[in-house]
Amino acid sequence: MPSITKRLALLPLLAAVLVTFVVTAVGSAGPTATCTIKGTAKADVLKGTAKSDVICGLGGNDRINGDAGDDAIFAGAGGIDRIAGGSGKDRAVADPLDVVATVEDVKLTGPALAAYNFSGAEFTVGSKQFTEQLILGQITKQALEFAGAKVNNQVGLGGTSVNRAALVSGKIDMYWEYTGTGWIVHLNHTQPIPGPTAQWDAVRKEDAGNGITWLAPGPFDNTYAFAVRSEAAGGFRVVKLSDFATLIRTRPNDATVCVNTEFSTRDDGLPGVEKHYGFKFPSNNVVKLETGLIYKAIDDGKICNFGITFATDGRIEGLGLKVIPDDKQFFPVYNPALNVRTEVFNKHPKLAGMFKAIATDLTNDRMSRMNADVDIRGKFPEEVARTFLAGRGFTKQRK
Amino acid sequence: MSEQAQDVAPVPGGLGSRPGLPTLLNYLATPLFLTAVCVWLYLYVQSQELDSIEVRTLNQEFLTEKLREHITLAVVATVAVIAIAVPLGTLLTRQALRRLSPVVIGIANIGQAIPSVGLVFFFPVVMAQVGFRPVLYALVIHTALGVLRNTMVGLGQVDRHLIEAGRGMGMTKLGVLFRIELPLAVPIILAGVRTALILNVATATLGTFINAGTLGDLITNGHDLNRDPVLITGGVLTAVLALGIDWFAGIAERVLRPRGL
């Protein structure tokens, strides 16, 4: 709590400095040198004219309306300003707490999560046990704590079904789930829905009936991916999934593949891949291993030459594995989205905005790198999560 | 002997625990119960609408294969354990080698102290071996101690007077061992074997993680994909198998036990 108040107290000062800086920068480059419309005290009501105005609301709690024209609006300086761009291409520099509408280009000053205040609230955050989930759980925990909430840490709680059961029964309030997993495992469908948005929409609508709210999904896709050790990749001439057909026909003994039990029976797993691509691995060449053992087995190449992996796993980079592209787009999408109990979400609807901002920032590259930071470079998930939140401007001023 | 024999008392539901009941019912209670459980399982699975994921595992071909893999593993592992532990236990109770017994027991203790999951994962990770054999090794290492210890305890509790009487009658040491000591130790040795058998049936499920199949395939699959009929079938069949095999072992114990004991 005290750290938040301290940060908020610092905010006006910070914003003022920034506004001055931006005003100077824009002023020297833009058509107008200084503010054409300027508030003086607190709680000004400023309205632009039909021209390209530069409106500076100083002192905080201003109501600024850009009206027509391409306006530049500098709200800044603390308080909760209400900015409306009006028509035209407007730019604004605002605090995260400001209410901004119809402005094309908004630059936020200060940490992005400063816009959220969950002080007094208490959340229990769960996660699955593998690296990526530990990082996502930590990001969630630290973001909520930054916003002043008290967090009961259940990060690393258990497997998929354990987290789901805990969420449904109210033992935890939220955890990150993948759209494809929600659809096939929790909602018991067998066929995935093509397209990230359609899949998310379908799972969100159906799961609403179970009292679970799916927040906005992130762009990274932790789907299945066949991989091979890079040094051997060329020798097998399998550069895309459809090349397996030739390998199986000409050198069946080399077409060995490690999968987990689950993958061997699901429609969006091996049976589906074989049907979609029109090849079939010799049944003796399919080795069923526990997921964690597969990466090493592919790297060794003694047990199997190929294997199924998860696309964002850090071990792909760490062991130097090569992912074989799914050239006929078979695998469904597994985008991450925070699952929140609807009861909790209704009490704190602002969770949606906060985790939309975070999820949007979770790209394939960033997630893979964070996973490798833990799996390969030996960092702790807590540390990786903290670096992400600070480095992406959620808990610190973005440089 | 300071060591305690493992599970000398008959397992509940096993044989010989209810002398008051008619013998026939005593024999048939377990199979009747297990049959009832299987019928219930069959009716339960039949009543479910199975989706394509469940159908891939809940079919006769798959189930027969998994049962076969499971039984083979458990039985071969137990036979191997008997072949290793009973002669070893006998040797270690002979006068000349008795000093070594704490060392061997210590090593065997380590085998049992390692979690079975660790043992199952050891061979694939260290020796890049998967399938039947590494699981077999893991099971043997894990369950050999019980049989070894029961063999030693069983031989140790034989009344010294009987051995002396045998020697006095002019029997050789070997004759005393095979005609007096081992027969009298059979109940305790077999109690250890039954425990090993049940442990092996249970632990064989971990074979699923390293390409040895077994009913563990159904358990992990049903759990990972949240398909209850698959999970329940795997779990119930494993339990039925363990109890069924224990029942057989009970009969074997009764047949092999020396008369008059």
Interface residues (C-beta under 8 A of the other chain):
Chain A: G159 T160 S161 R164 I184 V185 H186 N188 T190 N260 T261 E262 T265 R266 D267 P271 V287 K288 L289 E290 L293 K296 A297 D300 K302 I303
Chain B: D51 S52 I53 R56 T57 F121 P124 V125 A128 V130 T208 F209 I210 N211 G213 D217 T220 N221 H223 D224 L225 N226 R227
